[in-house]
Amino acid sequence: MKNPLQLQEKFRARFGTPAGVYRAPGRVNLIGEHTDYNDGYVLPAAIEFYCWVAAASRSDRKLVIYSENFGETIEASLDSISSVGKNQWANYPLGVADKLQAAGKRLSGANLLISGDVPLGAGLSSSAAIEVAVGFALLQQSACPVNRIELALLCQRAENEFVGARCGIMDQFIACHGKASFALLLDCRSLDFQMARLPAGVRLVICNTMVRHDLASGEYNRRRGECEEGVRALCMVLPDVRALRDVTIAQLENHCALLNPTVYSRCRHVITENERTKEAICALNSGNLRAFGRLMRDSHRSLRDDYDVSCKELDLMVEIASAQPGVIGARMTGGGFGGCTINLVESSAVEAFGQNVATKYHAQMGLQPEIYVSPAADGVQQVDLKTDTQL
């Protein structure tokens, strides 16, 4: 957790003026993986890991952005924003500024100091956190009204078109709309959502495998392309199909001959995962945690076997976690190929859970995992520096 007063002092030392301080959270996804870019359903929660932005407006049209995490400064003109090369952190804030302006927002120049505590490369959506925090800060500093749904969509567009990652809307949406103590069920087509209170006596425990396999980003885009291939084939016989969200498992089985085995498996995951997510919100709302845990386990198996985005480290982490006392459910969370698992654990068992999982994982993998316990958190906000609370 950053100290916002210290962040403002660092900003003053670098830029010579006071600043507003803003933060946007990372997230875990309880269930509904790889469904968002298929117009499906997801059930994420924001977590108390943030991207922090200290910001102050300038009198010119320049953006000067310093990243504390990378120790680098970049400058750009709002009149001619372009990317700074592949896989560069600066493309995230620059892309957001570009898309805000393209949407008609009258941005002023700004100095920005960015500092993130969302673990990088862990699948906890550090990218959406920086996008939403920067977008919110730029709008506030430019005295532009903030529409949170529009902000989420523009940040997604920045990542899709400027950065080149074909993510869905989930990460940016929960960074904008998270609520403390609640998960959020999102219909990724209509953007209708409902909040679901997480039960008392249960904690979100995140286990970081400490691995991130190099093929993650390329395989993510490949999976999206395979889903689109499935839709193109199925819509020839099911003309009302716009996305895999529109296909039932019975229809998929009836027309499986149209698909090669790999595409069929990808489609089967998405279709069954949508059904699991709808069942999960009912289980959560009715307090049926046993059913919720079963759905989490089924989700992980589907991601492992049908979608092929797990890895030995994630599978081992889930296996170890599932055997611990007090565990309700365990699964990988995020895009896959490393990163984190999400575990629902009874509060009384959390300490022993963390110790046991870390010990057993290290013994078998030789890696020391990081274990995070976080409540569900609020979405993007400006921080009141007088009281250290969100406005």
Buried (B, 14 or more C-beta within 10 A) or exposed (E): EBEBEEBBBBBBEBBEEEBBBBBBBBBBBBBBBBBBBBBBBBBBBBBBBBBBBBBBBBEEBBBBBBBBBBEEBBEBEBEEBEBEEEEBBBBBBBBBBBBBBEEEBEBBBBBBBBBBBBBEBBBBBBBBBBBBBBBBBBBBBBEBEEEBBBBBBBBBBBBBBBBBBBBBBBBBBBBBBBBBBBBBBBBBBEEEBEBBEBBEEBBBBBBBBBBBEEEBBEBBEBBBEBBBBBBEBBBEEBEEBEBBBBBEEEBBEEBBEBBEEBBBBBBBBBBBBBBBBBBBBEBBEEEBBEBBBBBBBBBBBBBBEBBBBBBEBBBBBBBBBBEBEBBBBBBBBBBBBBBBBBBBBBEEBBEEBBEBBBEBBEEBBEBEBBBBBBEBBBBBBBBEBEEEEBE
